[in-house]
């Protein structure tokens, strides 16, 4: 049975209650986890608070060395961790392996930044006086992590927080706590002082709420759906906490008539159907210039037909490509309702649009990769976030039309354009309402660049050196000689 990790110890909930974590591919129990409550959250917060003073005064070089060491320990167990992640989350083993790799890269990136924090010296008008700006860690940080990329998105919060000298309480999604618990145990095995890094499991409405309201927590980093993000902002900001929210998205991809079509097709396929489409930064709306529309759609349908849904622990026989299940039955129900809505408004299904048939699929939450055309702009798959393997495609006559329709959405997380024309590229960068723009490349979050959204996709940034700014408080100092 998995346990929470608080103040250097593996612990059950104070209630003794547990719950089952099940494999979305077959319904089998993977393990059980503690069903924590507010008392469990408080003891993890208290442990982080008690550890903060010592950890914040640890040298940046020592913090960096510990982070590098944690990466080495996790790397040694990457295969077993990837298997566990696949079993609890559902994604294919290779995608889980890539997620662990991304997590490790992020840890090493922030370990390298730990000693690179800079302040400033400021001239002052007073005689024989000058000012300094020093940057200090905030204190206890709460990291609330979703189920779709539980390890990568835990790392984007834990890495900069620890590098900056903060302590952390991680609240994983209830359906994917197991790999997170194991990695945090391993990071503590590397020598982190007790209480610096903790994980508490349980319902978000109870455990997460305590993180939002407890005055000892000074920083909240959340990734998840926009409705939850709105609640977090209202509560945490009301408690004067520093908050970053990386929320939902409906990322547009624009393909111009001068694009390199084979590469753009691959970009659309991987960008939409990686992790069964369960990604905030996935391609969710595809706008194609009229001149290349038919060629592009034919090529994309042909390539998507190579996907074969199934258990993520089994490889598909080449040339097939494995796609795992949706994470929950509710998630699949939502996707089916969105597709039905689009079809009722006149959309045509070019491929997919249903659950796969056969005994092998009856116990899992599988849904076929789906491509839609003739979709109206008021359809749910356009106006809502479609968190599954469904891609609506639209024909456009110009870049102006594509950008106008791309921006006609409440979300603004990522976007992409495929073109060789520098004027088109500059227009997309300048005019698309999104926190990130990919040019002739896959939708992918790089640790080296800031990542986050605008509008209903949230505020604040993770990744990049900029992420450290959200874990450090500038302090003004006046020195008179």
C-alpha positions in Angstrom: 0.0 0.0 0.0 1.3 3.5 -0.9 1.7 6.0 1.9 2.0 9.7 2.2 5.4 11.2 2.8 5.6 13.8 5.5 8.6 15.1 7.5 10.8 12.4 6.2 8.4 9.5 7.0 6.0 7.3 5.1 2.7 7.7 6.8 -0.9 6.6 6.6 -3.8 9.1 7.0 -4.7 10.0 10.5 -8.1 8.5 9.7 -6.6 5.1 8.6 -8.8 5.4 5.4 -7.6 4.3 2.0 -8.9 4.2 -1.5 -8.2 2.2 -4.7 -6.2 3.4 -7.6 -7.3 1.6 -10.8 -5.8 1.0 -14.2 -8.0 2.9 -16.8 -7.1 0.3 -19.4 -8.6 -2.7 -17.6 -10.1 -1.6 -14.3 -7.7 -3.6 -12.2 -6.5 -2.3 -8.8 -2.9 -1.0 -9.1 -2.6 -0.1 -5.4 -4.3 1.7 -2.6 -3.4 5.2 -1.3 -4.2 7.1 1.9 -7.4 9.1 1.9 -6.1 12.1 3.6 -8.0 14.9 5.3 -7.4 18.4 6.5 -5.4 17.2 9.5 -3.0 15.3 7.2 -2.7 18.4 5.1 -1.9 20.5 8.2 0.8 18.2 9.5 2.5 18.3 6.1 2.3 22.1 6.0 3.6 22.2 9.6 6.5 19.9 8.6 7.3 22.2 5.6 7.1 25.3 7.8 9.5 23.7 10.4 12.0 22.9 7.7 11.9 26.2 5.9 14.4 28.2 8.0 17.2 25.7 7.6 16.6 24.9 4.0 16.3 28.6 3.0 19.7 29.3 4.5 21.3 26.3 2.8 23.7 27.5 0.1 22.5 27.5 -3.5 25.3 25.2 -4.5 24.3 22.6 -1.9 20.6 22.8 -3.0 21.8 22.4 -6.6 23.9 19.3 -5.7 21.0 17.7 -3.9 18.7 18.2 -6.9 21.3 16.7 -9.2 21.6 13.8 -6.9 17.8 13.3 -6.8 17.8 13.2 -10.6 20.4 10.5 -10.6 18.4 8.3 -8.2 15.2 8.7 -10.2 17.0 8.0 -13.5 18.2 4.7 -12.1 14.6 3.6 -11.6 13.1 5.1 -14.8 11.8 1.8 -16.2 9.9 0.8 -13.1 8.6 4.3 -12.6 7.4 4.4 -16.2 5.6 1.1 -15.8 3.9 2.3 -12.7 2.9 5.6 -14.4 1.4 3.7 -17.3 -0.6 1.4 -15.0 -2.2 4.3 -13.0 -2.6 6.9 -15.8 -3.1 4.8 -18.9 -0.7 6.3 -21.4 1.6 4.0 -23.4 4.8 3.0 -21.7 7.0 5.0 -24.2 5.0 8.1 -23.4 5.5 7.5 -19.7 9.2 7.0 -20.2 9.3 10.3 -22.1 7.4 12.0 -19.2 10.0 10.8 -16.7 12.7 12.0 -19.0 11.1 15.4 -19.1 10.8 15.5 -15.4 14.6 14.7 -15.0 15.5 17.4 -17.5 13.5 19.9 -15.6 15.2 19.0 -12.2 18.6 19.3 -13.7 17.7 22.6 -15.4 16.6 24.2 -12.1 19.5 22.7 -10.2 21.7 24.6 -12.7 19.8 27.8 -12.0 19.9 27.6 -8.2 23.2 29.5 -8.0 22.3 31.9 -10.9 19.8 34.1 -9.0 20.8 37.7 -9.4 19.8 40.9 -7.5 20.8 44.5 -8.2 22.6 47.5 -6.8 20.6 50.8 -7.1 21.9 54.4 -7.0 20.0 56.5 -4.4 19.6 60.3 -4.3 20.7 60.4 -0.6 24.4 61.2 0.1 26.6 58.2 0.9 23.7 55.8 0.4 22.9 53.1 -2.1 20.2 50.5 -2.5 20.2 46.8 -3.1 17.6 44.4 -4.3 18.0 40.9 -2.9 15.7 38.0 -3.7 14.5 35.7 -0.9 12.4 32.5 -0.9 8.8 32.8 0.0 8.2 29.9 2.4 5.9 26.9 2.2 4.7 26.3 -1.4 1.6 24.2 -2.3 1.9 22.2 -5.6 -1.5 21.0 -6.8 -0.9 18.6 -9.7 -3.3 17.1 -12.3 -3.6 13.5 -13.6 -2.7 13.9 -17.3 1.0 14.6 -16.8 1.4 14.0 -13.1 5.2 13.8 -13.0 6.2 16.5 -15.5 3.8 18.9 -13.9 4.9 18.0 -10.4 8.5 18.7 -11.6 7.7 22.2 -13.0 6.6 23.2 -9.5 9.0 21.3 -7.2 12.1 22.1 -9.3 12.1 25.9 -9.1 10.6 25.9 -5.6 13.4 23.8 -4.1 16.1 25.5 -6.2 15.0 28.9 -4.8 15.1 27.7 -1.2 11.4 27.1 -0.5 9.8 24.0 1.0 6.9 22.1 -0.7 3.8 20.2 -0.1 2.6 18.3 -3.2 -1.1 17.4 -3.6 -1.3 14.9 -6.5 -4.5 14.1 -8.4 -6.4 11.3 -6.5 -6.4 9.0 -9.5 -2.6 9.3 -10.1 -0.7 9.5 -6.8 1.5 6.4 -6.9 4.4 7.4 -9.2 4.4 10.8 -7.5 4.7 9.3 -4.0 7.5 7.0 -5.2 9.5 9.8 -6.8 9.2 12.0 -3.7 10.4 9.2 -1.5 13.4 8.8 -3.8 14.1 12.5 -3.8 14.1 12.4 0.0 16.5 9.4 -0.1 19.0 11.7 -1.9 19.4 13.7 1.3 16.8 16.4 1.4 16.3 17.5 5.0 13.1 16.2 6.6 10.0 18.3 5.8 11.5 20.0 2.8 9.5 18.0 0.3 6.2 16.3 1.3 3.3 14.6 -0.4 -0.3 14.3 0.9 -3.0 12.4 -0.9 -6.8 12.7 -0.6 -9.8 14.7 -2.0 -9.0 18.1 -3.5 -12.1 19.5 -1.8 -10.5 18.7 1.5 -6.7 18.4 1.2 -6.4 20.9 -1.6 -8.7 23.4 0.2 -6.5 23.3 3.3 -3.5 24.3 1.2 -5.5 27.2 -0.2 -6.7 28.5 3.2 -3.8 27.7 5.5 -1.9 30.9 6.3 1.4 29.1 6.5 1.3 28.3 2.8 2.6 31.4 0.9 2.5 30.1 -2.6 0.1 28.0 -4.7 0.9 26.5 -8.1 -2.0 24.8 -9.8 -2.4 23.0 -13.1 -5.9 21.9 -14.0 -9.2 22.9 -15.5 -10.3 26.6 -15.6 -13.3 26.2 -13.4 -11.2 24.9 -10.6 -8.6 27.5 -11.2 -11.2 30.3 -10.8 -12.0 28.8 -7.3 -8.3 28.6 -6.4 -7.7 32.2 -7.4 -10.7 33.5 -5.4 -9.6 31.6 -2.2 -5.8 31.8 -2.4 -5.6 35.4 -3.6 -8.1 36.3 -0.9 -5.5 34.9 1.6 -2.8 37.0 -0.1 -0.9 34.0 -1.5 1.2 34.2 -4.6 -0.6 32.1 -7.2 0.1 30.8 -10.7 -2.6 29.0 -12.7 -1.9 26.9 -15.8 -5.4 26.0 -16.9 -7.3 24.7 -19.9 -6.7 25.3 -23.5 -8.2 25.1 -27.0 -5.0 25.5 -29.0 -5.3 26.5 -32.6 -3.0 25.2 -35.3 -2.8 27.2 -38.6 -1.4 25.6 -41.8 -0.6 28.1 -44.5 -0.5 27.2 -48.2 3.3 27.3 -48.2 3.8 24.9 -45.3 5.9 21.8 -45.5 2.8 19.5 -45.5 4.3 16.2 -44.4 5.9 17.8 -41.3 2.8 19.7 -40.5 0.7 16.5 -40.8 3.0 14.8 -38.2 2.8 17.9 -36.1 -1.0 17.8 -36.1 -1.2 14.1 -35.4 1.3 14.0 -32.5 0.1 17.4 -31.2 -3.5 16.2 -31.0 -3.3 12.5 -30.1 -0.3 12.2 -27.8 -1.6 11.0 -24.4 -5.0 10.3 -26.1 -5.4 14.0 -26.6 -5.4 14.6 -22.8 -3.1 17.6 -22.8 -3.8 21.2 -22.0 -1.4 22.3 -24.8 -2.6 19.8 -27.4 -3.7 20.9 -30.9 -7.5 21.2 -30.5 -8.6 23.2 -33.5 -6.9 23.0 -37.0 -7.3 25.8 -39.5 -6.0 24.9 -43.0 -5.7 27.2 -46.0 -8.1 26.2 -48.8 -5.3 25.5 -51.4 -3.8 22.7 -49.3 -6.9 21.6 -47.4 -7.8 18.4 -49.3 -4.2 17.2 -49.5 -3.6 17.8 -45.9 -6.8 16.2 -44.6 -6.3 13.1 -46.8 -2.7 12.7 -45.5 -3.7 13.3 -41.9 -6.6 10.8 -42.0 -4.2 8.2 -43.5 -1.6 8.8 -40.8 -4.1 8.8 -37.9 -5.5 5.5 -39.1 -2.2 3.9 -37.9 -3.3 4.5 -34.3 -4.4 1.4 -32.5 -6.0 1.8 -29.1 -5.1 -0.6 -26.4 -3.3 -1.3 -23.1 -0.4 1.1 -22.7 1.8 -1.8 -21.5 1.6 -3.6 -24.8 3.3 -2.5 -28.0 1.3 -2.2 -31.2 2.8 -4.1 -34.1 4.3 -1.8 -36.7 3.2 0.2 -38.6 0.5 0.7 -35.9 1.0 3.2 -33.1 -0.3 2.6 -29.6 -2.8 5.0 -28.1 -4.0 4.3 -24.5 -7.4 4.8 -22.9 -9.0 7.9 -21.7 -8.3 8.3 -18.0 -11.8 8.0 -16.6 -15.3 7.0 -17.7 -16.5 10.5 -17.1 -13.8 11.8 -19.4 -14.9 9.5 -22.2 -18.6 10.4 -21.6 -17.7 14.1 -22.1 -15.8 13.4 -25.3 -18.8 11.4 -26.7 -21.2 14.2 -25.8 -19.0 16.8 -27.5 -18.7 14.7 -30.7 -22.5 14.0 -30.7 -23.1 17.7 -30.4 -20.9 18.5 -33.4 -22.5 15.8 -35.5 -26.0 17.1 -34.6 -24.9 20.5 -35.9 -23.8 19.1 -39.3 -20.2 17.9 -38.7 -19.0 14.8 -40.6 -16.8 12.1 -39.0 -13.9 11.2 -41.3 -12.4 8.7 -38.9 -13.2 7.3 -35.5 -16.1 8.8 -33.6 -16.9 5.8 -31.5 -15.6 3.3 -28.9 -13.6 0.4 -30.3 -15.5 -2.9 -30.4 -14.4 -6.2 -28.9 -13.8 -7.9 -25.6 -10.4 -6.5 -25.2 -11.9 -3.0 -24.8 -14.8 -3.6 -22.5 -13.1 -3.0 -19.2 -11.1 0.1 -20.3 -12.1 3.7 -21.2 -11.1 3.5 -24.8 -12.2 5.8 -27.6 -11.0 5.9 -31.2 -9.0 8.8 -32.5 -11.5 11.1 -34.3 -11.3 13.7 -37.0 -14.3 16.0 -37.8 -14.9 18.4 -40.7 -17.8 20.8 -41.4 -17.9 21.7 -37.7 -19.8 24.9 -36.8 -18.0 27.5 -34.7 -20.6 27.3 -32.0 -20.1 23.5 -31.5 -18.9 22.4 -28.1 -15.7 20.9 -29.6 -14.8 24.5 -30.6 -16.0 26.6 -27.7 -15.1 24.1 -24.9 -11.8 22.4 -24.1 -11.9 19.0 -25.8 -9.8 16.8 -23.5 -9.5 13.7 -25.6 -8.6 12.3 -29.1 -10.9 14.5 -31.2 -9.8 17.1 -33.8 -12.1 19.5 -35.6 -10.7 20.8 -38.9 -11.7 24.0 -40.6 -11.1 25.4 -44.1 -9.9 29.1 -44.2 -9.1 31.4 -47.1 -6.5 33.7 -45.5 -4.3 34.2 -42.5 -6.5 37.0 -41.2 -9.5 34.6 -41.2 -7.5 31.9 -39.4 -6.2 34.3 -36.7 -9.7 35.8 -36.2 -11.3 32.4 -35.7 -8.4 31.2 -33.6 -8.9 34.1 -31.2 -12.7 33.6 -31.0 -12.3 31.4 -27.9 -12.2 32.0 -24.2 -8.8 30.1 -24.0 -5.3 31.4 -24.8 -2.7 28.8 -23.8 -0.8 27.6 -26.9 -0.9 28.0 -30.6 1.1 27.1 -33.7 1.6 28.2 -37.3 3.2 26.2 -40.2 4.6 28.5 -42.9 7.8 29.6 -44.5 6.7 33.2 -44.8 8.3 35.5 -42.3 5.4 38.0 -42.5 3.0 35.2 -41.6 5.2 34.2 -38.7 5.4 37.7 -37.3 1.6 38.2 -37.7 1.0 35.0 -35.8 3.4 35.9 -33.0 2.0 39.4 -32.7 -1.7 38.7 -33.1 -2.6 35.3 -31.8 -4.0 35.6 -28.2 -2.0 32.8 -26.6 0.8 32.5 -24.1 3.0 30.4 -26.4 3.4 30.2 -30.2 5.1 27.3 -31.9 6.4 27.9 -35.5 6.8 24.9 -37.7 7.2 22.7 -34.6 5.2 20.4 -32.3 3.3 21.7 -29.3 5.7 20.9 -26.5 6.6 22.5 -23.2 10.3 23.2 -23.1 11.9 23.8 -19.7 14.1 26.5 -21.1 11.2 28.8 -22.1 8.4 30.3 -20.0 5.0 28.5 -20.4 1.6 29.7 -19.4 -1.6 31.2 -20.8 -3.8 34.2 -21.1 -7.6 34.7 -20.8 -9.3 31.6 -19.3 -6.0 29.6 -19.6 -4.7 31.3 -16.5 -1.8 33.5 -15.4 1.8 33.2 -14.3 4.5 31.2 -15.9 6.2 27.8 -15.4 9.3 26.7 -17.1 12.3 28.9 -17.9 14.4 31.1 -15.6 11.2 33.2 -15.4 9.6 30.5 -13.2 12.0 31.3 -10.4 10.5 34.8 -10.2 7.3 33.3 -8.8 9.3 31.5 -6.0 11.4 34.5 -4.9 10.4 37.7 -3.2 12.4 40.9 -4.1 13.5 42.7 -0.9 14.7 46.3 -1.1 17.7 47.2 1.1 19.0 50.7 1.9 22.6 51.0 3.0 24.0 54.3 4.3 27.7 54.7 4.8 
